[in-house]
Amino acid sequence: MTEFINSQFVKDMCDITRQSYDNGWDERNGGNMSIRITADELKDYNDVKEVRRTFDLGFDASAVAGQYFLVTATGRYFRNVFQRTKKDLGLVRISDDGKKGEIVWGYEDGALPTSEFPTHLMNHIARLKLDPNQRVVMHCHVTNLIAMSFTQPLDEKYFSKTIWKMQAESMPVLPEGLGIIPYETPGTTIIGKHTAAKITNGFRVVMWPHHGMFAVGDTPDECFGLIETVEKAATIFTAIQAQGGNRLDEITDKQLVEIAKYFHVTPRKGFLD
């Protein structure tokens, strides 16, 4: 039998939280991440069999009852996860009635999952209806996209086209574009429900204005890569603005269509002229 701390799930969480912090996306206790794990994938780990504590979820998560989620802890720092792993991460099973979280590993000093955990679960559930391979949710505070939310129209078509036009790689990575919700108080079920509505509409990345980015994916690398791609485009946009904002040339709508055809992806309907 093997200890869960040696699993690929924990390794991926440690690697990505450390990289996200190093990128400047998760200051102090900002940001959170979860990975969905099936019971079958845990059968060989001898230290995840016992329920150590329970807590109320605050909503009905019966759609993922019996499934497990490796989740960053509330109030903890991404930069510490790799060295305080059993304190700053926890493995949570969703109870059979979908009302409680059952802690079976981690949070060894009494911690609980991120306050955004209900939002994570709502969006795992929403994405699973479209993609049965959905595994990862990540929220972080990407600098340049947040800055754009203060200076640019909070319009999904405008933002998506801007992100696509900043680099040729944006279209094949994120053909469905960028979802946007209004500014809302973090940690509430309201922000979770509004984000899940965008995920249900096919977006994998949602901007929380003046706050950060929320992304879903099939693997940790895919989810992290979506965030990297959008933030890189936002960084290029910021550099253009710093250079005076005048675009003497740019990727055209016609060229975006050509990129989409070449990479066999379909841009969101109505976003290209």
JOMOHU-V342081 format. One record per residue. N is the residue number from 1. RES is the residue in three letters. OMEGA is omega in degrees with one decimal (NA if undefined). Layout:
((N;RES;OMEGA) (N;RES;OMEGA))
//
This chain:
((1;MET;-174.0) (2;THR;175.9) (3;GLU;-175.2) (4;PHE;-178.7) (5;ILE;179.4) (6;ASN;-177.6) (7;SER;176.0) (8;GLN;178.7) (9;PHE;-179.7) (10;VAL;178.7) (11;LYS;179.3) (12;ASP;-179.4) (13;MET;179.5) (14;CYS;-177.9) (15;ASP;-173.8) (16;ILE;177.1) (17;THR;178.1) (18;ARG;-179.6) (19;GLN;179.8) (20;SER;176.6) (21;TYR;-179.7) (22;ASP;178.0) (23;ASN;-179.9) (24;GLY;-176.6) (25;TRP;-170.9) (26;ASP;178.6) (27;GLU;177.3) (28;ARG;179.2) (29;ASN;178.8) (30;GLY;175.8) (31;GLY;178.7) (32;ASN;-175.0) (33;MET;175.0) (34;SER;176.2) (35;ILE;177.3) (36;ARG;-177.7) (37;ILE;-180.0) (38;THR;178.7) (39;ALA;-178.7) (40;ASP;-179.3) (41;GLU;-178.3) (42;LEU;-171.0) (43;LYS;-177.6) (44;ASP;180.0) (45;TYR;-171.4) (46;ASN;-174.1) (47;ASP;179.1) (48;VAL;-174.1) (49;LYS;-170.7) (50;GLU;174.8) (51;VAL;-175.1) (52;ARG;176.8) (53;ARG;173.9) (54;THR;176.1) (55;PHE;179.6) (56;ASP;178.8) (57;LEU;179.8) (58;GLY;174.5) (59;PHE;-176.2) (60;ASP;179.0) (61;ALA;-176.1) (62;SER;177.8) (63;ALA;177.4) (64;VAL;178.7) (65;ALA;178.5) (66;GLY;177.5) (67;GLN;-174.1) (68;TYR;179.6) (69;PHE;171.4) (70;LEU;-167.0) (71;VAL;172.9) (72;THR;-176.0) (73;ALA;176.3) (74;THR;175.9) (75;GLY;-177.2) (76;ARG;-173.4) (77;TYR;177.4) (78;PHE;-175.8) (79;ARG;-177.8) (80;ASN;-172.0) (81;VAL;-175.7) (82;PHE;-177.8) (83;GLN;175.5) (84;ARG;-166.4) (85;THR;-176.0) (86;LYS;176.1) (87;LYS;-172.0) (88;ASP;171.9) (89;LEU;174.4) (90;GLY;175.2) (91;LEU;-174.0) (92;VAL;171.8) (93;ARG;175.8) (94;ILE;-175.5) (95;SER;-176.1) (96;ASP;178.5) (97;ASP;176.4) (98;GLY;-175.2) (99;LYS;-174.8) (100;LYS;168.7) (101;GLY;-179.8) (102;GLU;-178.2) (103;ILE;-178.4) (104;VAL;179.2) (105;TRP;173.6) (106;GLY;-176.3) (107;TYR;-168.0) (108;GLU;178.3) (109;ASP;175.6) (110;GLY;-178.9) (111;ALA;176.1) (112;LEU;177.4) (113;PRO;174.7) (114;THR;177.0) (115;SER;177.8) (116;GLU;-176.2) (117;PHE;175.5) (118;PRO;176.5) (119;THR;176.9) (120;HIS;-177.4) (121;LEU;178.9) (122;MET;-176.0) (123;ASN;167.0) (124;HIS;-178.0) (125;ILE;-178.9) (126;ALA;-177.2) (127;ARG;179.4) (128;LEU;178.2) (129;LYS;178.9) (130;LEU;-173.0) (131;ASP;-177.7) (132;PRO;178.9) (133;ASN;-179.9) (134;GLN;-177.0) (135;ARG;-164.3) (136;VAL;170.1) (137;VAL;178.5) (138;MET;175.9) (139;HIS;178.5) (140;CYS;-172.9) (141;HIS;-177.0) (142;VAL;-167.4) (143;THR;-170.4) (144;ASN;176.6) (145;LEU;175.9) (146;ILE;179.7) (147;ALA;178.8) (148;MET;-178.8) (149;SER;176.7) (150;PHE;-170.4) (151;THR;-175.4) (152;GLN;179.6) (153;PRO;-179.2) (154;LEU;-176.8) (155;ASP;-173.7) (156;GLU;178.9) (157;LYS;-179.8) (158;TYR;-177.7) (159;PHE;-178.3) (160;SER;179.6) (161;LYS;178.0) (162;THR;178.7) (163;ILE;179.7) (164;TRP;-172.7) (165;LYS;-178.8) (166;MET;179.3) (167;GLN;-176.0) (168;ALA;-177.4) (169;GLU;-174.3) (170;SER;-177.1) (171;MET;-179.3) (172;PRO;-180.0) (173;VAL;-173.2) (174;LEU;-176.4) (175;PRO;-179.7) (176;GLU;177.9) (177;GLY;-173.1) (178;LEU;174.3) (179;GLY;-179.9) (180;ILE;171.4) (181;ILE;174.9) (182;PRO;173.1) (183;TYR;179.1) (184;GLU;178.9) (185;THR;-179.7) (186;PRO;175.3) (187;GLY;-178.1) (188;THR;175.0) (189;THR;179.5) (190;ILE;179.7) (191;ILE;176.7) (192;GLY;-178.8) (193;LYS;-179.2) (194;HIS;176.5) (195;THR;179.5) (196;ALA;177.3) (197;ALA;177.2) (198;LYS;177.9) (199;ILE;177.5) (200;THR;179.7) (201;ASN;173.0) (202;GLY;176.0) (203;PHE;172.7) (204;ARG;176.9) (205;VAL;179.6) (206;VAL;176.2) (207;MET;169.6) (208;TRP;-173.6) (209;PRO;178.0) (210;HIS;-173.7) (211;HIS;-177.8) (212;GLY;-176.0) (213;MET;179.1) (214;PHE;-175.4) (215;ALA;176.3) (216;VAL;179.6) (217;GLY;-179.0) (218;ASP;-179.7) (219;THR;175.4) (220;PRO;179.9) (221;ASP;179.7) (222;GLU;-178.1) (223;CYS;178.8) (224;PHE;-179.5) (225;GLY;175.5) (226;LEU;-179.9) (227;ILE;178.4) (228;GLU;-175.0) (229;THR;-179.8) (230;VAL;-179.0) (231;GLU;175.8) (232;LYS;177.7) (233;ALA;178.4) (234;ALA;177.6) (235;THR;177.1) (236;ILE;177.8) (237;PHE;179.7) (238;THR;178.3) (239;ALA;177.9) (240;ILE;179.0) (241;GLN;179.9) (242;ALA;179.0) (243;GLN;177.0) (244;GLY;174.4) (245;GLY;-178.7) (246;ASN;177.7) (247;ARG;178.4) (248;LEU;177.2) (249;ASP;177.7) (250;GLU;172.8) (251;ILE;-177.3) (252;THR;175.4) (253;ASP;179.1) (254;LYS;179.6) (255;GLN;175.2) (256;LEU;177.1) (257;VAL;179.0) (258;GLU;177.2) (259;ILE;-179.0) (260;ALA;179.1) (261;LYS;-177.7) (262;TYR;-177.5) (263;PHE;175.8) (264;HIS;174.9) (265;VAL;-177.5) (266;THR;177.5) (267;PRO;178.7) (268;ARG;-177.5) (269;LYS;176.5) (270;GLY;-177.4) (271;PHE;179.1) (272;LEU;-179.4) (273;ASP;NA))
//
